Amino acid sequence: MAAQQAQRKTYPEPVEHCRICDWATVCDAQWRKDDHLSLVANITRNQRQALVAHGTETVAGLARLPVPAEPKVEGIKDQAFANLHQQARLQVQGREEAPAYL
């Protein structure tokens, strides 16, 4: 009974099952609306968690971080961070430059 009343906030974290889930389009729309870090190409769950712990929760936020990050993002090696940052920066730039009809 207490568990039902707690009404924990949930979020659709990407997992392997997403590929075959009937709700995949709903979750994808939520991730895009939220600019979720899972949209960064080649990012891992652990890297996403490290970035969130660092205070960075969006693709745009990652793209805005300095390289190297100050303070350093614990749990992400410098080269991996640089790669993720560059990927996020390119994705944000692509979104901003895309024609409105796309």
C-alpha positions in Angstrom: 0.0 0.0 0.0 2.8 2.5 0.9 4.6 1.7 -2.3 1.5 2.6 -4.4 1.1 5.9 -2.5 4.8 6.9 -2.9 4.3 7.6 -6.6 7.9 7.6 -7.5 8.9 9.6 -10.6 10.1 7.2 -13.3 12.0 8.0 -16.5 12.4 5.8 -19.6 16.1 5.0 -19.4 17.3 3.4 -22.7 18.0 -0.4 -22.4 18.5 -3.2 -24.9 14.8 -4.1 -24.9 14.0 -0.7 -26.4 14.8 -2.1 -29.9 11.7 -4.3 -29.7 9.5 -2.5 -27.3 6.0 -1.3 -28.4 6.6 2.0 -26.4 9.9 2.8 -28.2 8.4 5.7 -30.2 6.9 7.2 -27.0 10.3 7.0 -25.2 12.2 8.3 -28.2 9.9 11.3 -28.4 10.5 12.0 -24.6 14.3 11.7 -25.0 14.2 14.1 -28.0 12.0 16.6 -26.1 14.4 16.4 -23.1 17.6 16.5 -25.2 18.6 13.3 -23.2 22.2 12.4 -23.1 21.4 9.0 -24.6 21.0 10.8 -28.0 24.8 11.3 -28.1 26.3 8.8 -30.5 28.4 6.1 -28.8 27.7 7.3 -25.2 27.4 4.6 -22.6 25.1 4.4 -19.6 28.0 4.8 -17.2 29.2 7.9 -19.0 25.6 9.3 -18.9 25.5 8.7 -15.2 28.9 10.3 -14.7 27.8 13.4 -16.6 24.5 13.7 -14.7 26.4 13.4 -11.4 28.6 16.2 -12.8 25.5 18.3 -13.4 25.2 17.9 -17.1 21.9 16.4 -18.2 21.5 17.3 -21.9 23.2 17.0 -25.2 23.4 20.8 -25.4 24.8 20.9 -21.9 27.6 18.5 -22.8 28.3 20.5 -26.0 28.8 23.6 -23.9 31.3 22.1 -21.4 34.9 23.2 -21.7 37.5 20.7 -22.9 39.1 19.6 -20.8 36.2 19.7 -18.3 36.8 21.8 -15.2 36.3 20.2 -12.8 37.0 16.8 -14.4 34.1 14.5 -15.0 34.8 11.6 -12.6 34.4 8.3 -14.3 35.2 9.5 -17.9 38.7 9.5 -19.2 40.0 12.6 -20.9 40.0 11.3 -24.4 36.6 9.7 -24.1 35.2 13.0 -22.7 36.8 14.9 -25.6 35.2 12.5 -28.1 31.7 12.7 -26.4 32.0 16.5 -26.3 32.9 16.7 -30.0 30.0 14.4 -30.9 27.5 16.4 -28.8 28.8 19.7 -30.3 28.4 18.3 -33.9 24.9 17.1 -33.1 23.8 20.4 -31.6 25.4 22.3 -34.6 23.5 20.0 -37.0 20.2 20.6 -35.3 20.7 24.4 -35.3 21.7 24.4 -39.0 19.0 22.0 -40.2 16.2 23.5 -42.3 13.0 24.1 -40.4 11.0 21.7 -42.7 13.1 18.6 -41.6 
